[in-house]
């Protein structure tokens, strides 16, 4: 007669082994995610809510990230497309990090609205450059993407006809100007470093007397994130950029990865957007985030892959960022009090 204890033991050992997950190494780009301008813009909204109480109105998305915008909505921020949606009263209206045309604060002043400007200081730098060139009698060429809020804001610093948008190198051959000896160029801050260099070189070749900024207009964060992707993208089977589709700097990161030969590149808002079929069989994944994407969304992507793969994470750092921008004067503690 068989021993019942042995039967039980045999039953336990007969269970099928748990299916092991395939290994996946994640190379995490550093720097990634929030830049100083984005941190400042979000802080502006939160500080205004603390001082004035809700609602606080924000013209356009404060930064191009739905997760951030929805979080601020829950705290009492109201996002509007134009100032005519802002009621008269004591609730302030905040201008987004991308900057606005001069007519926007002029309209707000005419209505006696309380305004707070969250424009990134590096965008304001471009505005000032364009104004100086105009005062010196130069026609300004703006390298950027049509319709982007930053471009709309920069073009709106000068009178109509004083600034011309240049979107790509193909436009330059047909470009005509009244006086090629009085030209200047500025750029959107979130462009592809390589594309912009080629466009500027073409402008200089056609207009040798053209004047540029003392320091590149493309912001440090855009440059740093693109350099990190350039290093990692050739080493991985796929690369994910965490960011919104309307985020220029996030789109450029995906393009950079694609250009240096990464076979699979995706721009994703959240983990729920992952097309798992595209990532079957990969063994090494690159991961970065646009300048307006919070780190919590990067962690969400890592957790989603960890549920399907045996994940190890290695950070590849190309530089260290320590840039900090102060809040607008009216929101600093001593002024608010």
C-alpha positions as CSV (number, residue, x, y, z in Angstrom):
1,X,0.0,0.0,0.0
2,X,1.4,3.4,-1.0
3,X,2.2,6.1,1.6
4,X,-0.3,9.0,1.4
5,X,2.4,11.4,2.3
6,X,4.4,10.3,-0.7
7,X,1.3,10.8,-2.9
8,X,0.9,14.4,-1.7
9,X,4.6,15.1,-2.3
10,X,4.3,13.6,-5.8
11,X,1.2,15.8,-6.5
12,X,3.1,19.0,-5.5
13,X,6.1,18.2,-7.6
14,X,4.0,17.4,-10.6
15,X,2.8,21.1,-10.9
16,X,4.2,22.7,-14.1
17,X,7.0,25.2,-13.5
18,X,6.1,28.9,-13.7
19,X,6.8,30.3,-17.1
20,X,9.9,32.5,-17.0
21,X,9.8,36.0,-18.4
22,X,12.3,36.9,-21.1
23,X,15.1,39.2,-20.1
24,X,15.1,42.9,-21.0
25,X,17.7,45.5,-20.4
26,X,16.4,49.1,-20.3
27,X,18.8,51.9,-21.0
28,X,17.5,55.0,-19.4
29,X,18.6,58.3,-20.9
30,X,19.8,61.0,-18.6
31,X,19.0,63.8,-18.8
32,X,15.3,63.3,-19.6
33,X,12.0,64.7,-18.6
34,X,11.3,68.1,-17.0
35,X,13.5,71.0,-17.9
36,X,13.8,74.2,-15.8
37,X,11.3,76.1,-17.9
38,X,8.7,73.4,-17.4
39,X,9.3,73.1,-13.7
40,X,8.9,76.9,-13.4
41,X,5.7,77.0,-15.4
42,X,4.0,74.2,-13.3
43,X,5.2,76.0,-10.1
44,X,3.7,79.2,-11.4
45,X,0.2,77.6,-11.6
46,X,0.5,75.9,-8.3
47,X,1.8,79.0,-6.5
48,X,-0.9,81.1,-8.1
49,X,-3.5,78.6,-6.8
50,X,-2.0,78.8,-3.3
51,X,-2.1,82.6,-3.3
52,X,-5.3,83.4,-5.1
53,X,-7.3,80.2,-4.6
54,X,-9.1,78.4,-7.4
55,X,-10.0,79.1,-10.1
56,X,-6.8,80.2,-11.8
57,X,-7.1,80.6,-15.6
58,X,-4.4,79.4,-17.9
59,X,-4.3,80.4,-21.6
60,X,-3.5,77.3,-23.6
61,X,-1.8,74.2,-22.1
62,X,0.8,75.4,-19.5
63,X,3.1,72.8,-21.0
64,X,2.4,70.2,-23.7
65,X,1.5,67.2,-21.5
66,X,-2.0,65.9,-20.9
67,X,-1.1,64.2,-17.6
68,X,0.3,67.5,-16.2
69,X,-2.6,69.5,-17.5
70,X,-5.2,67.1,-16.0
71,X,-3.4,67.2,-12.6
72,X,-3.5,71.0,-12.5
73,X,-7.2,70.9,-13.5
74,X,-8.0,68.8,-10.5
75,X,-6.3,71.4,-8.3
76,X,-8.4,74.2,-9.7
77,X,-6.7,75.4,-12.9
78,X,-9.0,76.3,-15.8
79,X,-7.5,76.0,-19.2
80,X,-8.8,78.3,-22.0
81,X,-8.0,78.8,-25.6
82,X,-8.4,82.6,-25.6
83,X,-8.8,85.4,-23.2
84,X,-12.5,85.9,-24.1
85,X,-13.2,82.8,-22.1
86,X,-11.8,84.4,-18.9
87,X,-14.4,86.2,-16.9
88,X,-13.9,89.6,-15.4
89,X,-12.9,89.5,-11.8
90,X,-10.0,88.9,-9.5
91,X,-9.0,85.4,-10.8
92,X,-5.6,85.7,-12.5
93,X,-4.8,84.4,-16.0
94,X,-1.5,82.7,-16.7
95,X,0.4,82.7,-20.0
96,X,1.9,79.4,-20.9
97,X,5.6,78.5,-21.0
98,X,5.6,78.8,-24.8
99,X,5.1,82.5,-24.8
100,X,2.5,84.8,-26.4
101,X,2.2,87.5,-29.0
102,X,2.3,91.1,-27.7
103,X,-1.4,91.5,-28.4
104,X,-2.3,89.0,-25.7
105,X,-1.1,90.9,-22.7
106,X,-2.3,94.1,-24.3
107,X,-5.8,92.7,-24.5
108,X,-5.6,91.5,-20.9
109,X,-4.4,94.9,-19.8
110,X,-7.3,96.6,-21.6
111,X,-9.7,94.3,-19.6
112,X,-7.8,94.9,-16.4
113,X,-7.2,91.2,-15.9
114,X,-4.5,90.0,-13.4
115,X,-1.9,88.4,-15.6
116,X,1.1,86.2,-14.7
117,X,3.6,85.3,-17.4
118,X,5.0,81.8,-17.2
119,X,7.0,82.1,-20.5
120,X,10.2,80.1,-20.3
121,X,13.1,82.6,-19.9
122,X,14.9,81.0,-22.9
123,X,11.9,81.7,-25.1
124,X,11.8,85.3,-23.7
125,X,15.5,85.5,-24.8
126,X,14.5,84.8,-28.4
127,X,11.7,87.4,-28.2
128,X,14.2,90.0,-27.1
129,X,16.7,89.0,-29.8
130,X,14.0,89.5,-32.5
131,X,13.0,92.9,-31.1
132,X,16.6,94.1,-31.0
133,X,17.2,93.0,-34.6
134,X,14.0,94.8,-35.7
135,X,15.1,98.0,-33.9
136,X,18.4,97.8,-35.8
137,X,16.5,97.7,-39.1
138,X,17.0,94.0,-39.8
139,X,14.3,91.7,-41.3
140,X,14.1,88.6,-39.1
141,X,14.0,85.0,-40.3
142,X,12.5,82.6,-37.7
143,X,13.4,79.0,-38.1
144,X,10.6,76.9,-36.6
145,X,7.4,75.0,-37.2
146,X,4.2,76.8,-38.4
147,X,1.4,76.9,-35.9
148,X,3.5,75.9,-32.8
149,X,2.5,78.2,-29.9
150,X,6.1,79.3,-29.4
151,X,6.4,80.3,-33.1
152,X,3.1,82.2,-32.9
153,X,4.3,84.0,-29.9
154,X,7.7,84.9,-31.3
155,X,6.3,86.1,-34.6
156,X,3.8,88.2,-32.6
157,X,6.6,90.2,-31.0
158,X,7.2,92.2,-34.3
159,X,4.9,94.1,-36.7
160,X,3.4,92.1,-39.6
161,X,5.9,91.8,-42.4
162,X,8.9,92.2,-40.2
163,X,9.5,88.5,-39.6
164,X,9.4,85.5,-41.9
165,X,9.1,81.9,-40.9
166,X,11.5,79.3,-42.4
167,X,10.3,75.8,-41.8
168,X,12.8,73.7,-43.8
169,X,15.8,73.9,-46.0
170,X,13.8,73.6,-49.2
171,X,12.2,77.0,-48.6
172,X,15.5,78.8,-48.6
173,X,16.2,78.5,-52.4
174,X,13.0,80.4,-53.2
175,X,13.3,82.8,-50.3
176,X,13.5,86.5,-51.4
177,X,14.2,89.5,-49.2
178,X,14.2,93.3,-49.8
179,X,17.7,93.8,-48.4
180,X,20.0,90.8,-48.0
181,X,22.5,93.1,-46.1
182,X,20.0,93.6,-43.2
183,X,19.0,90.2,-42.2
184,X,19.0,88.2,-38.9
185,X,17.9,84.7,-37.9
186,X,16.5,83.3,-34.6
187,X,15.0,79.9,-33.9
188,X,12.4,78.1,-32.0
189,X,13.9,76.6,-28.9
190,X,12.7,73.0,-29.3
191,X,14.0,72.1,-32.8
192,X,16.2,69.3,-34.0
193,X,19.8,70.4,-33.4
194,X,21.0,68.8,-36.6
195,X,18.2,70.0,-38.8
196,X,18.5,73.5,-37.6
197,X,22.3,73.5,-38.2
198,X,21.7,72.5,-41.8
199,X,19.0,75.2,-42.3
200,X,21.3,77.9,-40.7
201,X,24.2,76.8,-42.9
202,X,22.0,77.2,-45.9
203,X,20.8,80.6,-44.8
204,X,24.4,81.8,-44.3
205,X,25.4,80.4,-47.7
206,X,22.6,82.3,-49.4
207,X,22.8,85.5,-47.3
208,X,26.5,85.8,-46.1
209,X,25.7,89.0,-44.2
210,X,23.0,87.5,-42.1
211,X,23.3,88.0,-38.3
212,X,22.6,85.3,-35.7
213,X,22.3,85.1,-31.9
214,X,25.4,85.3,-29.7
215,X,24.3,81.9,-28.3
216,X,22.2,79.2,-29.9
217,X,18.5,79.6,-29.4
218,X,17.8,75.9,-29.1
219,X,17.6,75.4,-25.4
220,X,20.0,73.4,-23.3
221,X,17.4,70.8,-22.4
222,X,16.5,70.1,-26.0
223,X,20.1,69.8,-26.9
224,X,21.0,67.6,-23.9
225,X,18.1,65.2,-24.5
226,X,18.9,64.8,-28.2
227,X,22.5,64.0,-27.4
228,X,21.5,61.3,-24.9
229,X,19.3,59.7,-27.5
230,X,22.0,59.8,-30.1
231,X,24.3,57.8,-27.7
232,X,21.7,55.2,-26.7
233,X,19.6,54.7,-29.9
234,X,22.3,52.8,-31.9
235,X,22.7,50.3,-29.0
236,X,19.1,49.2,-28.5
237,X,16.4,47.2,-30.4
238,X,13.7,49.8,-29.7
239,X,13.4,53.2,-28.1
240,X,10.4,54.9,-26.4
241,X,10.0,58.6,-26.0
242,X,7.5,59.5,-23.2
243,X,5.7,62.6,-24.3
244,X,2.8,64.1,-26.0
245,X,2.3,64.2,-29.8
246,X,1.9,68.0,-29.7
247,X,5.3,68.4,-27.8
248,X,7.9,69.6,-30.3
249,X,10.9,68.5,-28.3
250,X,9.4,65.0,-27.8
251,X,8.7,64.6,-31.5
252,X,12.3,65.6,-32.3
253,X,13.6,63.0,-29.8
254,X,11.8,60.3,-31.7
255,X,13.1,61.6,-35.0
256,X,16.7,61.7,-33.7
257,X,16.4,58.0,-32.6
258,X,15.0,57.0,-36.0
259,X,17.7,58.9,-37.9
260,X,20.6,57.2,-36.1
261,X,19.2,53.8,-37.0
262,X,17.0,52.6,-34.1
263,X,14.7,50.0,-35.8
264,X,11.6,50.7,-33.6
265,X,10.8,54.2,-32.2
266,X,7.6,55.2,-30.5
267,X,6.3,58.4,-28.9
268,X,3.9,57.4,-26.1
269,X,1.9,59.4,-23.6
270,X,1.2,56.5,-21.2
271,X,1.9,52.8,-20.7
272,X,-1.6,52.0,-21.9
273,X,-0.6,53.1,-25.5
274,X,2.2,50.4,-25.8
275,X,1.7,48.2,-28.8
276,X,3.1,45.0,-27.3
277,X,3.4,43.2,-30.7
278,X,6.0,45.8,-31.8
279,X,8.2,44.9,-28.9
280,X,8.2,41.1,-29.2
281,X,11.6,39.6,-29.1
282,X,13.5,42.8,-28.1
283,X,16.3,42.4,-25.6
284,X,17.4,46.0,-25.1
285,X,15.1,49.0,-24.8
286,X,16.0,52.7,-24.8
287,X,13.8,55.0,-22.8
288,X,13.7,58.8,-22.5
289,X,11.1,61.5,-21.9
290,X,10.4,64.9,-23.5
291,X,11.0,68.1,-21.5
292,X,7.3,68.3,-20.4
293,X,6.8,64.7,-19.4
294,X,6.9,63.9,-15.7
295,X,9.1,61.1,-14.3
296,X,6.1,59.2,-13.0
297,X,5.1,58.3,-16.6
298,X,8.6,57.0,-17.2
299,X,8.2,54.8,-14.2
300,X,4.8,53.6,-15.4
301,X,6.4,52.5,-18.7
302,X,9.1,50.6,-16.8
303,X,6.5,48.9,-14.6
304,X,4.5,47.8,-17.7
305,X,7.6,46.2,-19.2
306,X,8.5,44.6,-15.9
307,X,5.2,42.8,-15.9
308,X,6.1,41.0,-19.1
309,X,9.9,40.9,-19.0
310,X,12.7,40.3,-16.4
311,X,13.8,43.9,-16.4
312,X,17.2,45.4,-15.5
313,X,17.5,49.2,-15.7
314,X,20.8,51.0,-16.4
315,X,21.0,54.8,-16.6
316,X,23.3,56.2,-19.3
317,X,24.2,59.8,-18.3
318,X,25.6,62.2,-20.9
319,X,25.6,65.4,-18.8
320,X,24.3,66.8,-15.5
321,X,21.7,69.6,-15.5
322,X,21.4,72.1,-12.7
323,X,19.6,75.0,-14.3
324,X,16.9,76.7,-12.2
325,X,14.7,79.6,-13.2
326,X,13.1,81.8,-10.4
327,X,9.4,82.4,-10.3
328,X,7.9,85.6,-11.6
329,X,8.5,88.4,-9.0
330,X,4.8,88.7,-8.1
331,X,4.7,85.0,-7.0
332,X,7.8,85.0,-4.9
333,X,7.1,84.7,-1.2
334,X,8.0,88.2,-0.1
335,X,5.9,89.8,-2.9
336,X,2.9,87.5,-2.4
337,X,2.8,88.4,1.3
